[in-house]
Every structure is written in structure tokens, then in C-alpha cells.
Amino acid sequence: MSKDLFKWIPNYEGFYIINNQGVIKSVDRFKNGIGENRSVIKGKVLAQSKTSSGYLGVSLSKHGLRKTYTTHQLLAIVFLNHIPSNHKIVIDHKNNIKTDNRVDNLQLITNRENVSKTPRGSSKFTGVHFQKQSKRWIASITKNNIQKYLGSFKTQLQAREAYNKELLT
């Protein structure tokens, strides 16, 4: 895919385009003035700033309304046909670098897969972490946005078994 391949950002056609490297541009357009006075608003590459969560983001404006998006979100919508779904399917940076917004570095995965990629506590298993105070392995699971405590265990494998058993119910 060429770096120069720009596509329209949905709902902002005629205003903004994005390429597969994450470059976002406003496009040249006319601004209506009084009478015959029409002026040209020159398009430009938009500056992106880091959000509080470490992702790059940009504000888009249309008809006086401004909305902020993360760059990876716009890329996934335009190039990966992503439909935002309340975190059921999320956009993952394959190399875990939040500012590397090349389309080739992005993938759509389930929220559960994304959470399991993130190191939690000291366990390699999803839903399991070590609690220093009790010196035991804790298992918990989230289903339908409800977190359920599954117990504390002497071994990491016992905690994983409890998680897997609950996952199948």
C-alpha cells in the first residue's frame, strides 16, 4: 500500500483524509462569505498530540462541531473496516508501541485477547495474579462487564484451572 494513498475519513468527506501511515490532512475547501466573497481554506497536515493514555490523537471539526479521535481509531475505521463496538473488538498495536500507527502495525482483536497480552501481576495466565500480602495466586474473571472473584490458590496452575473452568460456564 502506497504511503501516498489517502482515503476520506467517514463523516468528514470533503474535510479530512488519512493515509495508511497515520498522516491526517485537511483538504482545500471554500468558505462562504457575504455576497460573492468566498475564500479558500488551504488544506494542511494536522498536528497530532499525545493523549493522557499515550496514544496520538487529533481533533476534527465540521460545521462548527469539534470531536477528538485517536489516530489508530481513525486508521482502523478507514483501512480495517472497524466498526466501534463498545470494546468488544478493539484495535491492537502489534508491537505494543502506542504511537506506531502504521496500518501494518494494527490489528482488530477481542478485548479479552487484548487484556491477555498485557502483563498483569506476575502470571502468564489471563485472569490470574499473585497477591503479595497473602502469598497466594488470585483468580478472577470479567463477564458481561461484571468482575467475579474465583478464589485464592496455592499455585498459579490451580488459579488458571479455576479461571478456565469458569470461562467454559
Summary of the structure (lengths in Angstrom):
residues: 169
radius of gyration: 22.2
end to end distance: 43.5
largest distance: 79.6
contacts: 419
relative contact order: 0.10
helix: 18%
strand: 39%
